[in-house]
């Protein structure tokens, strides 16, 4: 009996012969591959096989996928990735209607061909395992290149679920942009960043993403201390960090820490970190978007770079591109949204008026290419 336990749905490409082309029909089969222990509880592993296979060369973004299912039997919680794809989607957009899930905008890391897993879903399998449930694929939309799109029509007949045994390796949540990749292991889900704030501004926790009642949600946070100039100076005098723990429910929480690294006459460099306190924290990711600067002089548009094996976020209201530097921004379907190269002078790129969403891109500077992530609300 696996009633009330978690099921992992992995998509794998199988089959030989002709590759899937535009307008062709793809056949999907769903199977159960035994159970595995994740976060101290048993998970039921479901697998979707695709025939014929889909093949593509590397590109920034790839699949769009929608699945419709019987909500009385199968409820999906959140999205993880495995195998040849890396996560690059807007988790805030997880607003599918009851009985439907939509996954979109995955980063292709290498050529996809043969029996390789593509993407994994984590869900609650409410019936006995194995069992039969109505899992229905509505469509698959595939980007082979940025400029060229093709749609693959999928047979929407519900497919049955059958049992089969297989070992599942430990999961790794990945975020990939350009040639840099950061991994958050199950054992280390804390996220770190540096944030520079002016003494005339304030910083408070306003919104956080977590798993509430089994579903990932962005929730408003109330009653959390606000960071201002006096608090920053007080932390420095005490040589200590401020720790704030917030719990919207007994099994859901987040711990936020802030400490002063450097102080100047008008600004302070803070080291901040978040640590999820969920009952199964390995499936939870906290994002830089969880913190907002209230003062309009400093807004929470993050620039992502790499510092050792940690993630560092810098808050900026705009990007400044130097002479000979170029900035390219793409939406989550891999379409070029903005491209600018500074010639003769520095060029500041304002983000006002940009539609809400997440944008990934490349910053070409000093002979290197740096990944950029912009979150606009």
C-alpha positions in Angstrom: 0.0 0.0 0.0 1.4 3.4 -1.0 -1.6 5.5 -0.2 -0.6 9.1 0.6 3.0 8.6 -0.4 5.1 10.3 -3.0 5.5 9.1 -6.6 8.3 10.1 -9.0 7.5 10.3 -12.6 10.5 10.2 -15.0 10.3 10.6 -18.7 12.6 8.5 -20.8 13.1 8.4 -24.6 13.1 4.9 -26.0 12.8 3.1 -29.3 14.7 2.7 -32.5 14.4 3.9 -36.1 12.9 7.2 -37.3 13.1 10.3 -35.1 10.0 12.2 -34.1 9.3 15.0 -36.6 6.9 17.9 -36.8 3.3 16.9 -36.8 4.0 13.2 -36.1 2.3 11.2 -33.4 4.3 10.1 -30.3 3.1 7.1 -28.3 3.6 7.2 -24.5 3.5 4.3 -22.0 3.6 4.8 -18.2 5.0 2.2 -15.8 5.8 1.9 -12.1 9.4 1.1 -11.3 9.3 -0.1 -7.7 9.8 2.3 -4.7 12.8 4.1 -3.3 13.7 5.8 0.0 13.8 9.7 -0.3 13.9 11.9 2.7 13.0 9.0 5.0 9.9 7.8 3.2 9.1 5.5 0.3 8.5 6.9 -3.2 6.7 5.1 -6.0 8.7 5.6 -9.3 6.7 6.0 -12.5 8.3 6.1 -15.9 6.9 7.4 -19.2 8.4 6.0 -22.4 8.2 7.8 -25.8 8.2 6.0 -29.2 9.7 7.1 -31.6 12.5 9.0 -29.8 13.1 12.7 -30.0 16.5 14.0 -30.9 18.1 17.5 -30.7 21.5 19.1 -30.5 22.4 21.4 -27.6 20.3 24.6 -27.3 19.5 26.9 -24.4 15.9 25.9 -24.0 13.9 22.8 -25.0 10.7 21.1 -24.1 7.3 22.4 -23.2 5.1 19.6 -21.8 1.6 19.4 -20.3 0.1 16.4 -18.5 -3.5 15.9 -17.6 -4.4 13.3 -15.0 -7.1 12.0 -12.7 -6.8 14.2 -9.6 -8.4 11.6 -7.4 -5.6 9.2 -8.1 -2.4 11.2 -8.9 -1.5 14.7 -7.6 1.8 16.2 -8.7 3.6 18.5 -6.2 6.7 20.0 -7.8 9.2 19.7 -10.6 12.7 18.2 -10.5 15.1 17.3 -13.3 17.3 14.4 -14.0 19.4 12.9 -16.8 20.1 15.1 -19.8 18.0 18.1 -18.8 18.7 20.9 -16.3 16.1 23.0 -14.5 15.5 26.5 -15.9 11.8 27.3 -15.4 9.8 29.9 -13.4 8.6 27.9 -10.4 6.2 30.8 -9.6 4.3 29.9 -12.8 3.2 26.6 -11.3 -0.5 27.5 -11.4 -2.0 24.6 -13.4 -5.7 23.9 -12.8 -6.9 21.0 -10.7 -6.1 17.8 -12.4 -3.4 19.3 -14.7 0.3 20.1 -14.6 2.4 22.1 -17.0 6.1 21.9 -17.3 8.1 24.1 -19.6 11.4 25.6 -20.7 14.1 23.1 -19.8 17.8 23.6 -20.7 19.2 20.9 -22.9 22.7 19.8 -21.8 23.6 17.4 -24.6 22.2 15.6 -27.5 19.1 13.6 -26.6 18.8 10.2 -28.2 18.1 6.7 -27.1 16.9 5.5 -23.7 17.9 8.5 -21.6 15.7 10.1 -18.9 14.6 13.6 -19.7 12.7 15.1 -16.8 11.2 14.0 -13.5 8.0 15.0 -11.6 7.4 14.5 -7.9 3.9 13.7 -6.9 1.5 12.0 -4.5 0.3 8.6 -5.6 -2.9 8.2 -3.7 -3.9 4.7 -4.8 -2.3 1.3 -4.4 1.1 0.9 -6.2 1.0 -0.5 -8.7 -2.4 0.7 -9.9 -4.0 2.1 -13.1 -4.6 5.8 -13.4 -5.5 8.2 -16.2 -2.4 10.0 -17.1 -3.0 12.1 -20.3 -0.4 13.9 -22.3 -1.9 16.9 -24.0 1.0 18.1 -26.2 4.7 18.4 -26.5 6.2 21.6 -27.9 9.9 21.3 -28.9 12.5 24.0 -29.6 15.3 22.7 -31.7 16.9 26.2 -32.0 16.1 29.6 -30.7 14.7 30.9 -34.0 13.0 27.7 -35.2 10.1 26.0 -33.5 8.1 22.9 -34.2 5.2 21.2 -32.5 4.9 17.5 -31.9 1.3 16.2 -31.8 0.8 13.6 -29.0 -1.8 10.9 -28.8 -4.0 11.9 -25.8 -5.4 8.5 -25.0 -5.0 7.7 -21.3 -2.3 5.1 -20.7 -2.3 2.5 -18.0 0.4 2.1 -15.2 2.2 -1.2 -14.7 4.8 -2.4 -12.2 8.5 -3.0 -12.8 11.6 -3.0 -10.6 14.5 -0.6 -11.0 17.0 1.2 -8.7 16.8 5.0 -8.8 20.0 7.1 -8.1 20.1 10.0 -5.7 18.6 13.2 -7.2 20.4 16.4 -7.8 18.6 19.7 -8.5 20.4 21.7 -11.1 20.4 25.2 -12.5 22.4 25.7 -15.7 23.0 28.9 -17.7 25.7 29.2 -20.4 28.7 27.1 -19.5 28.3 27.4 -15.7 26.3 25.0 -13.6 25.5 24.9 -9.9 24.2 21.9 -8.1 22.2 21.7 -4.9 22.6 18.3 -3.3 19.9 16.7 -1.1 22.2 17.1 1.8 22.9 20.8 1.2 19.8 22.8 0.4 20.9 26.1 2.0 21.4 29.0 -0.5 23.9 31.8 0.2 24.3 35.2 -1.4 25.8 38.7 -0.8 23.6 41.7 -0.8 24.7 45.4 -0.7 22.2 47.8 0.8 22.2 51.5 1.5 21.6 52.8 5.0 18.7 54.8 3.7 16.9 51.6 2.5 15.2 48.8 4.3 15.0 45.0 3.6 12.3 42.7 4.6 11.1 39.2 3.8 7.9 39.6 1.8 7.3 36.5 -0.3 8.7 32.9 -0.2 8.2 29.8 -2.2 7.6 26.6 -0.3 5.5 23.4 -0.3 2.2 24.1 1.5 -0.2 21.2 1.8 1.7 19.3 -0.8 1.8 22.0 -3.5 4.6 24.5 -4.2 3.2 28.0 -3.6 4.5 31.6 -3.4 3.1 32.9 -0.1 3.1 36.3 1.5 5.1 36.6 4.7 3.9 38.7 7.6 5.4 39.7 10.9 9.1 39.3 9.9 11.7 41.8 11.2 12.7 44.6 8.7 16.3 45.3 8.0 17.2 49.0 8.2 20.3 51.2 8.9 20.1 50.9 12.6 19.7 47.1 12.5 22.7 46.8 10.2 24.9 48.9 12.6 23.6 47.0 15.6 24.6 43.6 14.1 28.1 44.9 13.3 28.6 46.2 16.9 27.4 42.9 18.3 29.5 41.0 15.8 26.6 38.6 15.3 24.0 37.6 12.7 20.2 38.2 12.7 18.3 34.9 12.4 14.6 35.0 11.6 12.5 31.8 11.5 9.1 31.9 9.8 6.6 29.0 9.8 3.3 29.3 7.9 2.4 25.9 9.2 3.9 23.3 11.6 5.6 21.3 8.9 6.7 24.3 6.7 9.3 26.9 7.5 12.3 29.0 6.4 15.2 30.3 8.4 16.8 33.6 7.1 20.1 34.8 8.3 21.8 38.2 7.7 25.3 39.3 8.9 27.5 42.2 8.0 30.6 41.5 5.9 31.7 45.1 5.2 30.4 48.6 6.1 31.1 51.9 4.5 29.8 55.3 5.3 26.6 54.9 3.3 26.3 51.2 2.4 26.8 47.8 4.0 27.6 44.4 2.4 25.5 41.7 3.9 25.9 38.0 3.7 22.5 36.4 3.7 21.4 32.8 3.6 18.2 30.8 3.6 17.6 27.3 4.9 14.3 25.4 4.3 12.7 23.7 7.3 10.2 21.6 5.5 9.6 18.0 6.7 11.3 16.9 3.4 13.6 19.8 2.6 15.4 18.1 -0.2 12.5 18.9 -2.6 12.4 22.6 -1.7 14.4 25.4 -3.4 14.4 28.9 -2.0 15.2 31.6 -4.5 16.7 35.0 -4.4 13.2 36.3 -5.1 12.3 35.5 -1.5 13.9 38.8 -0.4 12.8 42.2 -1.6 14.3 45.6 -0.9 11.6 48.0 0.0 13.4 51.3 -0.9 13.0 52.0 -4.6 16.7 52.9 -4.8 17.7 49.2 -4.5 15.4 46.7 -6.1 15.6 42.9 -6.1 16.7 42.1 -9.6 19.5 39.5 -9.1 22.7 39.0 -11.0 24.0 35.4 -10.7 27.6 34.6 -10.5 29.8 31.8 -9.0 31.8 31.9 -5.8 33.4 28.5 -5.1 30.6 26.0 -4.8 28.1 28.4 -3.4 25.6 30.7 -5.2 26.1 34.5 -4.9 23.4 37.0 -5.8 23.9 40.7 -6.4 20.9 43.0 -6.3 20.8 45.7 -9.0 18.1 47.9 -10.4 19.8 47.8 -13.9 22.7 46.3 -15.7 25.7 48.4 -16.7 27.5 47.1 -19.9 31.0 48.4 -20.5 32.8 49.2 -23.7 33.1 46.1 -25.9 30.7 44.1 -23.6 27.5 42.5 -24.7 24.4 41.4 -22.9 21.9 38.8 -24.3 18.7 38.0 -22.5 16.4 35.1 -23.5 12.9 34.2 -22.2 12.2 30.7 -20.9 11.4 29.4 -24.4 14.8 30.3 -25.6 13.7 33.3 -27.7 16.1 36.3 -27.8 14.5 39.1 -25.8 17.3 41.7 -25.6 20.7 42.1 -27.1 22.9 45.1 -26.6 26.7 45.8 -27.1 28.2 49.0 -25.6 30.3 51.0 -28.1 32.3 54.0 -26.9 30.6 54.4 -23.5 29.0 52.4 -20.7 25.4 51.6 -21.3 22.9 51.1 -18.5 20.0 48.8 -19.2 16.8 49.7 -17.3 14.5 46.8 -16.4 11.4 49.0 -16.0 8.6 48.0 -18.3 9.9 44.5 -18.8 7.1 41.9 -18.6 6.9 39.8 -15.5 8.8 36.6 -15.6 12.3 35.0 -15.5 14.9 35.8 -18.1 18.2 33.9 -18.7 21.1 35.2 -20.7 24.8 35.7 -21.3 27.0 38.6 -20.3 30.1 38.7 -22.6 32.8 40.6 -20.8 36.6 40.4 -20.2 37.0 37.6 -22.6 34.5 35.4 -20.7 30.8 34.6 -20.8 28.8 34.9 -17.5 25.3 33.6 -16.9 22.6 36.1 -16.0 19.2 35.5 -14.4 16.7 38.3 -14.2 13.5 37.9 -12.2 10.9 40.6 -12.9 7.6 40.7 -10.9 
